[in-house]
Amino acid sequence: MNKTEAVLDRADFCAAFVRILGENGLAHFATPENTEKFFLLTERLLAANAVMNLTAVTDPHEIILKHYADSLTAAKYIENGARVIDVGCGAGFPSLPLAIARPDLKITAIDSTAKRIVFVHDCAAALALHNLTAEACRAEDAAAGKLRGKYDCATARAVARLNILCELCIPFLHVGGVFLPMKAKSGAEELIEAKNAVASLRAEVRFSDVFTLADTKSGEEPQHRMIAGIEKVGETEKIYPRSFAQIKKKPL
């Protein structure tokens, strides 16, 4: 399917969704109700992507694997009823898939680009995802202000290197909250690079899991992924987060 084509074959999509989630240990999320919501989400994503740049992935089967299954891998690490913030949510990943699959969660999706937030907000309304709110703001401003220390869990996917992400995400957590960065194969290297940032922000690495995502019918190589759990163990100093210019120029 090319970027401007927004017509989906429902039967093909639903069969692929059930199969791909099953192949990646996520079969319990492929209920008929969820499958329908993910189909409708894909319709909206492709239609919106034809007029604005939301994602470079436009083949429906690739969307299922690289956006939906990838996003849902975070679900098992998030406690029931958790307050979650998705930092730099982009087109709504992982926030939209998590909101569909985990109605117990209360999710806030933030991004500095207003058009992306409009898309996420409109999808949440169309799919009756009452557990998801979306707000256009800069992470460093929100983490220093009204949203500081409010969340049980923070997620970030395809946003920045981990030594930068830690300073943007950890201040959103209360003590005991967990940051779940979602990374590709560079994740292990980034985790080492972020050692000083983790310590400076009063946090500790609790785990790092490396795994692959695969679609056996695609013929593509498996997608390498890493997800880490970084627990906030003490109050982050008020000087963090700094301005993004400072964070980028001199990461912790």
Contacts in CASP RR format, 6 or more apart in sequence:
PFRMAT RR
TARGET T0000
AUTHOR 0000-0000-0000
METHOD contacts of the structure
MODEL  1
MNKTEAVLDRADFCAAFVRILGENGLAHFATPENTEKFFLLTERLLAANA
VMNLTAVTDPHEIILKHYADSLTAAKYIENGARVIDVGCGAGFPSLPLAI
ARPDLKITAIDSTAKRIVFVHDCAAALALHNLTAEACRAEDAAAGKLRGK
YDCATARAVARLNILCELCIPFLHVGGVFLPMKAKSGAEELIEAKNAVAS
LRAEVRFSDVFTLADTKSGEEPQHRMIAGIEKVGETEKIYPRSFAQIKKK
PL
1 46 0 8 1.000
1 58 0 8 1.000
1 59 0 8 1.000
1 60 0 8 1.000
2 58 0 8 1.000
3 49 0 8 1.000
3 50 0 8 1.000
3 58 0 8 1.000
4 50 0 8 1.000
5 46 0 8 1.000
5 50 0 8 1.000
6 43 0 8 1.000
6 46 0 8 1.000
6 47 0 8 1.000
6 49 0 8 1.000
6 50 0 8 1.000
8 39 0 8 1.000
8 42 0 8 1.000
8 43 0 8 1.000
8 46 0 8 1.000
8 60 0 8 1.000
10 39 0 8 1.000
12 60 0 8 1.000
13 39 0 8 1.000
13 42 0 8 1.000
13 60 0 8 1.000
13 64 0 8 1.000
14 35 0 8 1.000
14 36 0 8 1.000
14 39 0 8 1.000
16 60 0 8 1.000
16 61 0 8 1.000
16 64 0 8 1.000
16 217 0 8 1.000
17 30 0 8 1.000
17 35 0 8 1.000
17 38 0 8 1.000
17 39 0 8 1.000
17 64 0 8 1.000
17 68 0 8 1.000
18 27 0 8 1.000
18 30 0 8 1.000
18 35 0 8 1.000
19 217 0 8 1.000
20 61 0 8 1.000
20 64 0 8 1.000
20 65 0 8 1.000
20 69 0 8 1.000
20 215 0 8 1.000
21 27 0 8 1.000
21 29 0 8 1.000
21 30 0 8 1.000
21 64 0 8 1.000
21 68 0 8 1.000
21 69 0 8 1.000
21 72 0 8 1.000
22 30 0 8 1.000
23 214 0 8 1.000
23 215 0 8 1.000
23 216 0 8 1.000
24 65 0 8 1.000
24 69 0 8 1.000
24 73 0 8 1.000
24 213 0 8 1.000
24 214 0 8 1.000
26 69 0 8 1.000
26 72 0 8 1.000
26 73 0 8 1.000
29 72 0 8 1.000
29 75 0 8 1.000
29 101 0 8 1.000
34 100 0 8 1.000
34 101 0 8 1.000
37 100 0 8 1.000
37 127 0 8 1.000
38 64 0 8 1.000
38 68 0 8 1.000
38 97 0 8 1.000
38 100 0 8 1.000
40 126 0 8 1.000
40 127 0 8 1.000
41 96 0 8 1.000
41 100 0 8 1.000
41 123 0 8 1.000
41 127 0 8 1.000
42 60 0 8 1.000
42 63 0 8 1.000
42 64 0 8 1.000
44 119 0 8 1.000
44 122 0 8 1.000
44 123 0 8 1.000
44 126 0 8 1.000
45 54 0 8 1.000
45 55 0 8 1.000
45 63 0 8 1.000
45 91 0 8 1.000
45 123 0 8 1.000
46 58 0 8 1.000
46 60 0 8 1.000
48 54 0 8 1.000
48 119 0 8 1.000
49 55 0 8 1.000
49 58 0 8 1.000
49 91 0 8 1.000
52 115 0 8 1.000
52 119 0 8 1.000
54 90 0 8 1.000
54 91 0 8 1.000
54 116 0 8 1.000
54 119 0 8 1.000
55 63 0 8 1.000
55 67 0 8 1.000
55 91 0 8 1.000
57 63 0 8 1.000
57 66 0 8 1.000
57 67 0 8 1.000
61 215 0 8 1.000
61 217 0 8 1.000
61 218 0 8 1.000
62 218 0 8 1.000
64 215 0 8 1.000
65 213 0 8 1.000
65 214 0 8 1.000
65 215 0 8 1.000
65 218 0 8 1.000
65 223 0 8 1.000
66 213 0 8 1.000
66 223 0 8 1.000
67 91 0 8 1.000
67 93 0 8 1.000
67 97 0 8 1.000
68 97 0 8 1.000
69 213 0 8 1.000
70 93 0 8 1.000
70 94 0 8 1.000
70 157 0 8 1.000
70 182 0 8 1.000
70 213 0 8 1.000
70 223 0 8 1.000
70 225 0 8 1.000
71 93 0 8 1.000
71 94 0 8 1.000
71 96 0 8 1.000
71 97 0 8 1.000
71 98 0 8 1.000
71 157 0 8 1.000
71 182 0 8 1.000
72 94 0 8 1.000
72 97 0 8 1.000
72 98 0 8 1.000
72 101 0 8 1.000
73 182 0 8 1.000
73 211 0 8 1.000
73 213 0 8 1.000
73 225 0 8 1.000
73 227 0 8 1.000
74 94 0 8 1.000
74 98 0 8 1.000
74 155 0 8 1.000
74 180 0 8 1.000
74 182 0 8 1.000
74 227 0 8 1.000
75 98 0 8 1.000
75 101 0 8 1.000
75 102 0 8 1.000
77 153 0 8 1.000
77 178 0 8 1.000
77 180 0 8 1.000
77 227 0 8 1.000
77 229 0 8 1.000
78 84 0 8 1.000
78 98 0 8 1.000
78 102 0 8 1.000
78 105 0 8 1.000
78 152 0 8 1.000
78 153 0 8 1.000
78 180 0 8 1.000
79 152 0 8 1.000
79 153 0 8 1.000
80 104 0 8 1.000
81 104 0 8 1.000
81 105 0 8 1.000
81 106 0 8 1.000
81 152 0 8 1.000
82 104 0 8 1.000
82 105 0 8 1.000
82 106 0 8 1.000
82 152 0 8 1.000
82 153 0 8 1.000
83 105 0 8 1.000
83 106 0 8 1.000
83 108 0 8 1.000
83 150 0 8 1.000
83 151 0 8 1.000
83 152 0 8 1.000
83 153 0 8 1.000
84 95 0 8 1.000
84 98 0 8 1.000
84 105 0 8 1.000
84 106 0 8 1.000
84 107 0 8 1.000
84 108 0 8 1.000
84 151 0 8 1.000
84 152 0 8 1.000
84 153 0 8 1.000
84 154 0 8 1.000
84 155 0 8 1.000
85 107 0 8 1.000
85 108 0 8 1.000
85 109 0 8 1.000
85 110 0 8 1.000
85 147 0 8 1.000
85 150 0 8 1.000
85 151 0 8 1.000
85 153 0 8 1.000
85 154 0 8 1.000
85 155 0 8 1.000
85 169 0 8 1.000
85 172 0 8 1.000
86 92 0 8 1.000
86 94 0 8 1.000
86 95 0 8 1.000
86 98 0 8 1.000
86 107 0 8 1.000
86 108 0 8 1.000
86 109 0 8 1.000
86 110 0 8 1.000
86 154 0 8 1.000
86 155 0 8 1.000
86 156 0 8 1.000
86 157 0 8 1.000
87 110 0 8 1.000
87 139 0 8 1.000
87 154 0 8 1.000
87 155 0 8 1.000
87 156 0 8 1.000
87 159 0 8 1.000
87 165 0 8 1.000
87 168 0 8 1.000
87 169 0 8 1.000
87 172 0 8 1.000
88 109 0 8 1.000
88 110 0 8 1.000
88 111 0 8 1.000
88 112 0 8 1.000
88 139 0 8 1.000
88 156 0 8 1.000
88 159 0 8 1.000
89 95 0 8 1.000
89 109 0 8 1.000
89 110 0 8 1.000
89 111 0 8 1.000
89 116 0 8 1.000
89 117 0 8 1.000
89 120 0 8 1.000
89 134 0 8 1.000
90 111 0 8 1.000
90 113 0 8 1.000
90 116 0 8 1.000
90 120 0 8 1.000
91 116 0 8 1.000
91 119 0 8 1.000
91 120 0 8 1.000
92 109 0 8 1.000
92 116 0 8 1.000
92 119 0 8 1.000
92 120 0 8 1.000
92 123 0 8 1.000
93 157 0 8 1.000
93 158 0 8 1.000
94 155 0 8 1.000
94 157 0 8 1.000
94 182 0 8 1.000
95 107 0 8 1.000
95 109 0 8 1.000
95 120 0 8 1.000
95 132 0 8 1.000
95 134 0 8 1.000
95 155 0 8 1.000
96 109 0 8 1.000
96 120 0 8 1.000
96 123 0 8 1.000
96 124 0 8 1.000
96 129 0 8 1.000
96 132 0 8 1.000
98 105 0 8 1.000
98 107 0 8 1.000
98 155 0 8 1.000
99 105 0 8 1.000
99 107 0 8 1.000
99 124 0 8 1.000
99 129 0 8 1.000
99 131 0 8 1.000
99 132 0 8 1.000
100 127 0 8 1.000
100 129 0 8 1.000
102 131 0 8 1.000
103 131 0 8 1.000
104 131 0 8 1.000
105 131 0 8 1.000
106 131 0 8 1.000
107 131 0 8 1.000
107 132 0 8 1.000
107 133 0 8 1.000
108 132 0 8 1.000
108 133 0 8 1.000
108 134 0 8 1.000
108 135 0 8 1.000
108 147 0 8 1.000
108 151 0 8 1.000
109 117 0 8 1.000
109 120 0 8 1.000
109 132 0 8 1.000
109 133 0 8 1.000
109 134 0 8 1.000
109 135 0 8 1.000
110 117 0 8 1.000
110 134 0 8 1.000
110 135 0 8 1.000
110 136 0 8 1.000
110 137 0 8 1.000
110 139 0 8 1.000
110 142 0 8 1.000
110 147 0 8 1.000
111 117 0 8 1.000
111 120 0 8 1.000
111 134 0 8 1.000
111 136 0 8 1.000
112 136 0 8 1.000
112 137 0 8 1.000
112 138 0 8 1.000
112 139 0 8 1.000
113 136 0 8 1.000
114 136 0 8 1.000
117 134 0 8 1.000
117 135 0 8 1.000
117 136 0 8 1.000
120 132 0 8 1.000
120 134 0 8 1.000
121 133 0 8 1.000
121 134 0 8 1.000
123 129 0 8 1.000
124 132 0 8 1.000
124 133 0 8 1.000
124 134 0 8 1.000
135 142 0 8 1.000
138 244 0 8 1.000
139 168 0 8 1.000
139 169 0 8 1.000
139 241 0 8 1.000
140 167 0 8 1.000
140 168 0 8 1.000
140 241 0 8 1.000
140 242 0 8 1.000
140 243 0 8 1.000
140 244 0 8 1.000
140 247 0 8 1.000
142 148 0 8 1.000
142 172 0 8 1.000
143 168 0 8 1.000
143 169 0 8 1.000
143 171 0 8 1.000
143 172 0 8 1.000
143 241 0 8 1.000
144 171 0 8 1.000
144 241 0 8 1.000
147 172 0 8 1.000
148 171 0 8 1.000
148 172 0 8 1.000
149 171 0 8 1.000
149 172 0 8 1.000
149 173 0 8 1.000
149 174 0 8 1.000
150 172 0 8 1.000
150 174 0 8 1.000
151 172 0 8 1.000
151 173 0 8 1.000
151 174 0 8 1.000
151 177 0 8 1.000
152 173 0 8 1.000
152 174 0 8 1.000
152 177 0 8 1.000
152 178 0 8 1.000
153 173 0 8 1.000
153 177 0 8 1.000
153 178 0 8 1.000
153 179 0 8 1.000
153 180 0 8 1.000
154 169 0 8 1.000
154 170 0 8 1.000
154 172 0 8 1.000
154 173 0 8 1.000
154 178 0 8 1.000
154 179 0 8 1.000
154 180 0 8 1.000
155 179 0 8 1.000
155 180 0 8 1.000
155 181 0 8 1.000
155 182 0 8 1.000
156 165 0 8 1.000
156 168 0 8 1.000
156 169 0 8 1.000
156 179 0 8 1.000
156 181 0 8 1.000
156 182 0 8 1.000
157 181 0 8 1.000
157 182 0 8 1.000
158 182 0 8 1.000
159 165 0 8 1.000
159 168 0 8 1.000
160 168 0 8 1.000
161 190 0 8 1.000
161 193 0 8 1.000
161 194 0 8 1.000
161 251 0 8 1.000
162 181 0 8 1.000
162 183 0 8 1.000
162 187 0 8 1.000
162 190 0 8 1.000
162 191 0 8 1.000
162 193 0 8 1.000
162 194 0 8 1.000
162 197 0 8 1.000
162 228 0 8 1.000
163 190 0 8 1.000
163 193 0 8 1.000
163 194 0 8 1.000
163 196 0 8 1.000
163 197 0 8 1.000
163 251 0 8 1.000
163 252 0 8 1.000
164 247 0 8 1.000
164 248 0 8 1.000
164 251 0 8 1.000
165 181 0 8 1.000
165 194 0 8 1.000
166 179 0 8 1.000
166 181 0 8 1.000
166 194 0 8 1.000
166 197 0 8 1.000
166 198 0 8 1.000
166 201 0 8 1.000
166 203 0 8 1.000
166 230 0 8 1.000
166 252 0 8 1.000
167 197 0 8 1.000
167 201 0 8 1.000
167 240 0 8 1.000
167 241 0 8 1.000
167 242 0 8 1.000
167 247 0 8 1.000
167 251 0 8 1.000
167 252 0 8 1.000
168 241 0 8 1.000
168 244 0 8 1.000
168 247 0 8 1.000
169 179 0 8 1.000
169 181 0 8 1.000
170 179 0 8 1.000
170 201 0 8 1.000
170 202 0 8 1.000
170 203 0 8 1.000
170 230 0 8 1.000
170 232 0 8 1.000
170 236 0 8 1.000
170 240 0 8 1.000
171 201 0 8 1.000
171 236 0 8 1.000
171 240 0 8 1.000
171 241 0 8 1.000
173 179 0 8 1.000
173 232 0 8 1.000
174 232 0 8 1.000
175 232 0 8 1.000
175 233 0 8 1.000
175 234 0 8 1.000
175 235 0 8 1.000
176 231 0 8 1.000
176 232 0 8 1.000
176 233 0 8 1.000
176 234 0 8 1.000
177 231 0 8 1.000
177 232 0 8 1.000
178 206 0 8 1.000
178 229 0 8 1.000
178 230 0 8 1.000
178 231 0 8 1.000
178 232 0 8 1.000
179 203 0 8 1.000
179 228 0 8 1.000
179 229 0 8 1.000
179 230 0 8 1.000
179 231 0 8 1.000
179 232 0 8 1.000
180 227 0 8 1.000
180 228 0 8 1.000
180 229 0 8 1.000
180 230 0 8 1.000
181 187 0 8 1.000
181 190 0 8 1.000
181 227 0 8 1.000
181 228 0 8 1.000
181 229 0 8 1.000
181 230 0 8 1.000
182 225 0 8 1.000
182 226 0 8 1.000
182 227 0 8 1.000
183 190 0 8 1.000
183 225 0 8 1.000
183 226 0 8 1.000
183 227 0 8 1.000
183 228 0 8 1.000
184 223 0 8 1.000
184 224 0 8 1.000
184 225 0 8 1.000
184 226 0 8 1.000
185 224 0 8 1.000
185 225 0 8 1.000
185 226 0 8 1.000
187 208 0 8 1.000
187 226 0 8 1.000
187 228 0 8 1.000
188 208 0 8 1.000
188 210 0 8 1.000
188 226 0 8 1.000
191 205 0 8 1.000
191 208 0 8 1.000
191 226 0 8 1.000
191 228 0 8 1.000
194 252 0 8 1.000
196 252 0 8 1.000
197 251 0 8 1.000
197 252 0 8 1.000
198 204 0 8 1.000
198 205 0 8 1.000
198 230 0 8 1.000
200 240 0 8 1.000
200 252 0 8 1.000
201 232 0 8 1.000
201 236 0 8 1.000
201 240 0 8 1.000
201 252 0 8 1.000
202 232 0 8 1.000
202 233 0 8 1.000
202 234 0 8 1.000
202 235 0 8 1.000
202 236 0 8 1.000
202 237 0 8 1.000
203 230 0 8 1.000
203 231 0 8 1.000
203 232 0 8 1.000
203 233 0 8 1.000
203 234 0 8 1.000
204 230 0 8 1.000
204 231 0 8 1.000
204 233 0 8 1.000
205 228 0 8 1.000
205 229 0 8 1.000
205 230 0 8 1.000
206 229 0 8 1.000
206 230 0 8 1.000
206 231 0 8 1.000
207 228 0 8 1.000
207 229 0 8 1.000
208 226 0 8 1.000
208 227 0 8 1.000
208 228 0 8 1.000
208 229 0 8 1.000
209 226 0 8 1.000
209 227 0 8 1.000
209 228 0 8 1.000
210 224 0 8 1.000
210 225 0 8 1.000
210 226 0 8 1.000
211 225 0 8 1.000
211 226 0 8 1.000
211 227 0 8 1.000
212 222 0 8 1.000
212 223 0 8 1.000
212 224 0 8 1.000
212 225 0 8 1.000
213 222 0 8 1.000
213 223 0 8 1.000
213 225 0 8 1.000
214 222 0 8 1.000
214 223 0 8 1.000
241 247 0 8 1.000
END
